[in-house]
Amino acid sequence: MKNCAVLVSLAVLISALHCASENINATTDYVTTDEPTSTVTPTSTPTPEEFCAQHNSSCNDCVKSSAKCYYCYKNERCSYYPYSHLAPRYDECGTLGDMAWGTCLINFEVLIISLGVIGGVIFLAIIICCCCCCKKRRKKRMEKDEVKWSRQREERKMRAEERKKERQSKTDEIRRKYGLLKDDNPYKRFDA
């Protein structure tokens, strides 16, 4: 599981750096001659492997020269980072702890692990924020629905009271018509 997480975070890191390095335009040195026509002839640019090999003096010189170079502590040389595979092979530099890329303060293994952890924390923070926002939205919707339902309950209750009063008034009219109301009854029971 740890190796899988390391490889995933390494792949993300490599793709991000590859995209960043593609944005850096490769410069071509032009040499001008002293002839009056002033023609410009391009000089040959070194391959990335040759360019990285020129910066073998120190780790800082190597990693600051280009994003395509890494420094190997095992054999103390600057090499071209192989984008064709995720990490250099063991026979090229040894373990991931033996190489520095991007910075000399921490080795490549620690860099990969720390970037993976930071990425995971950011991913979890985004998920937690989304869940909290959804929960708040759901709570507001439930409160709004509760207010709506209570208003509807009150309206139904008022209509039921009105219907009850109407029925009571109709019943009282019928009782008055036939003299069945206790208060308005002109007839009294005659007891013999």
TAJO-V342070 format. One record per residue. RES is the residue in three letters. SS is DSSP state (alpha for helix, beta for strand, coil for the rest). OMEGA is omega in radians with two decimals (999 if undefined). Layout:
res & ss & omega
RES & SS & OMEGA
RES & SS & OMEGA
This chain:
res & ss & omega
MET & coil & 3.14
LYS & alpha & 3.14
ASN & alpha & 3.12
CYS & alpha & 3.13
ALA & alpha & 3.12
VAL & alpha & -3.13
LEU & alpha & 3.13
VAL & alpha & -3.13
SER & alpha & 3.08
LEU & alpha & 3.13
ALA & alpha & 3.11
VAL & alpha & -3.13
LEU & alpha & -3.11
ILE & alpha & -3.14
SER & alpha & 3.12
ALA & alpha & -3.14
LEU & alpha & 3.09
HIS & alpha & 3.11
CYS & alpha & 3.13
ALA & alpha & -3.11
SER & alpha & 3.09
GLU & alpha & 3.14
ASN & alpha & 3.11
ILE & coil & -3.11
ASN & coil & 3.08
ALA & coil & -3.11
THR & coil & 3.10
THR & coil & 3.13
ASP & coil & 3.09
TYR & beta & -3.14
VAL & beta & 3.09
THR & beta & 3.12
THR & coil & -3.12
ASP & coil & 3.13
GLU & coil & -3.11
PRO & coil & 3.14
THR & coil & 3.14
SER & coil & 3.06
THR & coil & -3.12
VAL & beta & 3.10
THR & beta & -3.13
PRO & beta & 3.03
THR & coil & -3.13
SER & coil & 3.10
THR & coil & -3.14
PRO & coil & 3.06
THR & coil & 3.13
PRO & alpha & 3.10
GLU & alpha & 3.13
GLU & alpha & 3.14
PHE & alpha & 3.14
CYS & alpha & -3.12
ALA & alpha & 3.12
GLN & coil & -3.05
HIS & coil & -3.13
ASN & coil & -3.02
SER & coil & -3.14
SER & coil & 3.13
CYS & alpha & -3.12
ASN & alpha & 3.12
ASP & alpha & -3.11
CYS & alpha & -3.04
VAL & alpha & 3.11
LYS & alpha & -3.11
SER & alpha & -3.10
SER & coil & 3.06
ALA & coil & -3.13
LYS & coil & -3.10
CYS & beta & 3.02
TYR & beta & -3.12
TYR & beta & -3.14
CYS & beta & 3.13
TYR & coil & -3.08
LYS & coil & -3.14
ASN & coil & 3.07
GLU & coil & 3.09
ARG & beta & 3.12
CYS & beta & -3.08
SER & beta & 3.09
TYR & beta & -3.14
TYR & coil & -3.08
PRO & coil & -3.14
TYR & coil & -3.12
SER & coil & 3.04
HIS & coil & -2.99
LEU & coil & -3.11
ALA & coil & 3.09
PRO & coil & 3.14
ARG & coil & -3.11
TYR & alpha & -3.11
ASP & alpha & 3.12
GLU & alpha & -3.07
CYS & alpha & -3.08
GLY & coil & -3.10
THR & coil & 3.10
LEU & alpha & 3.10
GLY & alpha & -3.13
ASP & alpha & -3.10
MET & beta & 3.09
ALA & beta & -3.13
TRP & coil & -3.13
GLY & coil & 3.12
THR & coil & 3.11
CYS & coil & -3.12
LEU & coil & 3.13
ILE & coil & 3.14
ASN & coil & -3.02
PHE & alpha & -3.13
GLU & alpha & 3.12
VAL & alpha & 3.12
LEU & alpha & 3.14
ILE & alpha & -3.12
ILE & alpha & -3.12
SER & alpha & 3.09
LEU & alpha & 3.07
GLY & alpha & 3.12
VAL & alpha & 3.13
ILE & alpha & 3.09
GLY & alpha & 3.11
GLY & alpha & 3.12
VAL & alpha & 3.11
ILE & alpha & 3.12
PHE & alpha & 3.11
LEU & alpha & 3.12
ALA & alpha & 3.12
ILE & alpha & 3.13
ILE & alpha & -3.14
ILE & alpha & 3.11
CYS & alpha & 3.11
CYS & alpha & 3.13
CYS & alpha & 3.13
CYS & alpha & 3.13
CYS & alpha & 3.12
CYS & alpha & -3.14
LYS & alpha & 3.11
LYS & alpha & 3.13
ARG & alpha & 3.13
ARG & alpha & 3.14
LYS & alpha & 3.10
LYS & alpha & 3.13
ARG & alpha & 3.13
MET & alpha & 3.10
GLU & alpha & 3.12
LYS & alpha & 3.11
ASP & alpha & 3.14
GLU & alpha & 3.10
VAL & alpha & 3.13
LYS & alpha & -3.14
TRP & alpha & 3.13
SER & alpha & 3.09
ARG & alpha & 3.11
GLN & alpha & 3.10
ARG & alpha & 3.13
GLU & alpha & 3.12
GLU & alpha & 3.11
ARG & alpha & 3.14
LYS & alpha & 3.12
MET & alpha & 3.11
ARG & alpha & 3.11
ALA & alpha & 3.10
GLU & alpha & 3.11
GLU & alpha & 3.12
ARG & alpha & 3.14
LYS & alpha & 3.12
LYS & alpha & 3.10
GLU & alpha & 3.12
ARG & alpha & 3.14
GLN & alpha & 3.14
SER & alpha & 3.08
LYS & alpha & 3.12
THR & alpha & 3.13
ASP & alpha & 3.09
GLU & alpha & 3.14
ILE & alpha & -3.14
ARG & alpha & 3.10
ARG & alpha & -3.12
LYS & alpha & -3.11
TYR & coil & 3.07
GLY & coil & -3.12
LEU & coil & 3.11
LEU & coil & -3.09
LYS & coil & -3.08
ASP & coil & -3.04
ASP & coil & -3.04
ASN & coil & 3.12
PRO & coil & -3.14
TYR & coil & 3.09
LYS & coil & -3.13
ARG & coil & -3.13
PHE & coil & 3.13
ASP & coil & -3.12
ALA & coil & 999
